[in-house]
Structures are given as structure tokens and as C-alpha cells.
Amino acid sequence: MKFGTRHLTAVFAGGFLLLALLYWAVVLRPAAVERRTLEARVVDMTEDLERMRLLQDQWERFQEMRSEAERMLQRRGDGFTLLSYLEGVSRQIDISDKIQYMKPLEFSEPVEGLQPTGIEMRLERLDIQELVQFLYRVEHSENLLNVVRMKIRPSSGKTERTLELTLQVNTYR
């Protein structure tokens, strides 16, 4: 049986088409799928890297803030007490007679070697200037104080225009 040129051409074309289809199915298609997968992974890893850089920046800022806080605690010394500091500020502003009460707050557990301590205090018959001076000196002290809660309301006296301040201040020792 002899094949004519047409038949041979058709067989070669069919074989070539079969080889091309096989090459596409075995080599090109898996490579394209793998390339898309790798490109998606590169995008994910790039996003992960950016998140890691942001977290590293946050961690470095946290470490700087922690170091600064430790320096502040060392600078104020072992003899610092929150109660005496708040009393001293009220004496400097001449409002110590307006203190209704000062009571220490109890905390359950130390935080990484630091023992939290706090004072709740109430001041009455304060004018605006005294209130601002007192809060400014507490907030802007170099003693690592944190005003956790504050309540300001008008004093109960109807003739005076004074305020009542209830304040909770925390720090560490």
C-alpha cells in the first residue's frame, strides 16, 4: 500500500498537530499556570514584606518610647510617689485647701516588672485658671503620669462659678 503525497502530508500534519497539542498540554499550559501562581505569590509576599516593614517600624517606635519611659522613671528616682507629687502641685498652685480627698488605687499585677500605681482625687471650688494650671502640670510633667479618667462639673454653689474635678492619675514605679 502506497500512500500518496496528500496522504503523507495529512499524516505529517496530523502528527505535527498531535505533537503541538501534546507540547501545549504537557509543557506550555502547566508553565503558564505555574507562572500565574508564582506571580500571585510574589504579590502576596510583597504585601507581607510591606506589612513586616510597617511592623518593624512600629516595633522600633515602641522600643524608643519604652526606652524614653525607662529613662523618665530613672530620672525621677526611687523616692518619687504619686501622692506627694500631686500634693506638691496643688501646693504650688495654692489649691491644696480645695482637695476633698485623695485615695490610692490598687492594681492586681505588675506589667513586665513595672508596678502600676494610681491616685483618685477630688478637688472642689476650682476656677478655670486653677483647673487649667493643675491639669497642665499633671499632663506635662516629666514623671510619666497618665490621666486615665477625668470628670469636670460645676460646683454645687449657686452664687459661685467654680468647678469640681474628679481625676484618676496612674503611673509606674
C-alpha positions as CSV (number, residue, x, y, z in Angstrom):
1,M,0.0,0.0,0.0
2,K,1.4,3.2,-1.2
3,F,0.5,6.5,0.2
4,G,0.2,9.5,-2.0
5,T,1.6,12.9,-1.2
6,R,-1.7,14.1,0.0
7,H,-2.0,11.3,2.5
8,L,1.6,11.7,3.7
9,T,1.0,15.4,4.1
10,A,-2.2,14.8,6.1
11,V,-0.4,12.2,8.3
12,F,2.5,14.6,8.9
13,A,0.1,17.5,9.6
14,G,-1.9,15.3,11.9
15,G,1.3,14.1,13.7
16,F,2.5,17.7,13.9
17,L,-0.8,18.8,15.3
18,L,-0.8,15.9,17.8
19,L,2.8,16.8,18.9
20,A,1.8,20.5,19.2
21,L,-1.2,19.6,21.3
22,L,0.8,17.3,23.5
23,Y,3.5,20.0,23.9
24,W,0.8,22.5,24.8
25,A,-0.8,20.1,27.3
26,V,2.4,18.9,28.9
27,V,4.7,21.9,28.8
28,L,3.1,25.3,27.9
29,R,-0.2,25.1,29.9
30,P,1.4,23.9,33.2
31,A,4.1,26.5,32.8
32,A,1.5,29.3,32.3
33,V,-0.4,28.0,35.4
34,E,2.7,27.9,37.4
35,R,3.7,31.4,36.3
36,R,0.4,32.8,37.3
37,T,0.7,31.1,40.7
38,L,4.2,32.4,41.2
39,E,3.1,35.9,40.2
40,A,0.3,35.8,42.8
41,R,2.7,34.5,45.4
42,V,5.1,37.4,44.6
43,V,2.3,39.9,45.1
44,D,1.3,38.2,48.4
45,M,4.9,38.1,49.6
46,T,5.4,41.7,48.6
47,E,2.4,42.7,50.6
48,D,3.7,40.6,53.5
49,L,7.1,42.3,53.2
50,E,5.4,45.7,53.4
51,R,3.4,44.6,56.5
52,M,6.6,43.3,58.1
53,R,8.3,46.7,57.4
54,L,5.4,48.5,59.0
55,L,5.5,46.2,62.0
56,Q,9.3,46.7,62.2
57,D,8.8,50.5,62.2
58,Q,6.1,50.2,64.9
59,W,8.3,47.9,67.0
60,E,11.2,50.4,66.7
61,R,9.0,53.3,67.7
62,F,7.7,51.2,70.6
63,Q,11.2,50.4,71.7
64,E,12.1,54.1,71.6
65,M,9.1,55.0,73.6
66,R,9.9,52.3,76.1
67,S,13.5,53.4,76.4
68,E,12.3,57.0,77.0
69,A,9.8,55.8,79.6
70,E,12.5,53.9,81.4
71,R,14.8,57.0,81.3
72,M,11.9,59.1,82.8
73,L,11.4,56.6,85.5
74,Q,15.1,56.5,86.4
75,R,15.3,60.3,86.2
76,R,12.5,60.8,88.8
77,G,14.3,58.5,91.2
78,D,13.2,55.9,93.7
79,G,11.8,58.4,96.2
80,F,9.0,59.6,93.8
81,T,5.5,59.0,95.0
82,L,2.4,60.0,93.0
83,L,0.6,61.2,96.2
84,S,3.4,63.6,97.2
85,Y,3.8,64.8,93.6
86,L,0.1,65.7,93.3
87,E,0.1,67.3,96.7
88,G,3.2,69.3,95.7
89,V,1.5,70.5,92.5
90,S,-1.6,71.6,94.4
91,R,0.6,73.5,96.9
92,Q,2.4,75.2,94.1
93,I,-0.9,76.4,92.6
94,D,-2.2,77.2,96.0
95,I,-5.2,74.8,95.8
96,S,-4.2,72.3,98.5
97,D,-7.1,73.5,100.6
98,K,-9.5,72.6,97.8
99,I,-8.6,68.9,97.9
100,Q,-11.6,67.0,99.1
101,Y,-10.0,63.6,99.0
102,M,-7.0,61.6,97.6
103,K,-7.2,57.8,97.7
104,P,-4.7,55.3,96.3
105,L,-5.9,52.8,93.7
106,E,-5.0,49.2,93.8
107,F,-3.8,47.2,90.7
108,S,-3.7,43.4,90.5
109,E,-0.5,42.5,88.7
110,P,2.8,44.1,87.7
111,V,3.3,44.8,83.9
112,E,6.7,43.4,82.8
113,G,8.4,44.3,86.0
114,L,6.7,47.6,86.4
115,Q,4.2,48.1,89.3
116,P,1.3,50.3,88.3
117,T,0.2,52.8,90.9
118,G,-2.7,55.3,90.9
119,I,-4.4,58.0,92.8
120,E,-8.0,59.2,92.6
121,M,-8.5,62.7,93.8
122,R,-11.3,65.2,94.0
123,L,-10.9,69.0,94.0
124,E,-13.7,71.4,94.7
125,R,-14.3,75.2,94.2
126,L,-11.7,75.5,91.4
127,D,-11.8,78.4,89.0
128,I,-10.9,77.8,85.3
129,Q,-7.4,79.1,85.7
130,E,-6.6,76.8,88.7
131,L,-8.1,73.9,86.8
132,V,-6.0,74.5,83.7
133,Q,-2.8,75.1,85.7
134,F,-3.3,71.9,87.7
135,L,-4.1,69.7,84.6
136,Y,-1.2,71.2,82.6
137,R,1.3,70.4,85.4
138,V,0.0,66.9,85.7
139,E,-0.2,66.2,82.0
140,H,3.1,67.8,81.1
141,S,5.2,66.6,83.9
142,E,8.4,64.6,83.2
143,N,7.2,61.9,85.6
144,L,5.4,59.6,83.2
145,L,1.9,60.3,84.5
146,N,-1.3,59.3,82.7
147,V,-4.7,60.8,83.4
148,V,-7.0,57.9,83.0
149,R,-10.3,59.4,83.9
150,M,-11.4,62.9,84.5
151,K,-14.8,64.4,85.4
152,I,-15.4,68.1,85.5
153,R,-18.6,69.6,86.5
154,P,-19.9,72.8,88.0
155,S,-19.7,73.1,91.8
156,S,-23.0,72.9,93.7
157,G,-22.8,76.5,94.9
158,K,-25.3,78.7,93.0
159,T,-23.5,82.0,93.6
160,E,-20.0,81.0,92.6
161,R,-18.8,80.0,89.2
162,T,-16.4,77.3,90.2
163,L,-15.8,73.7,89.1
164,E,-15.4,70.3,90.7
165,L,-12.7,68.0,89.4
166,T,-12.5,64.2,89.9
167,L,-9.4,62.8,88.5
168,Q,-7.6,59.4,88.3
169,V,-3.9,59.6,87.6
170,N,-1.7,56.5,87.0
171,T,2.0,55.9,86.8
172,Y,4.5,53.1,87.3
173,R,7.2,52.5,89.9
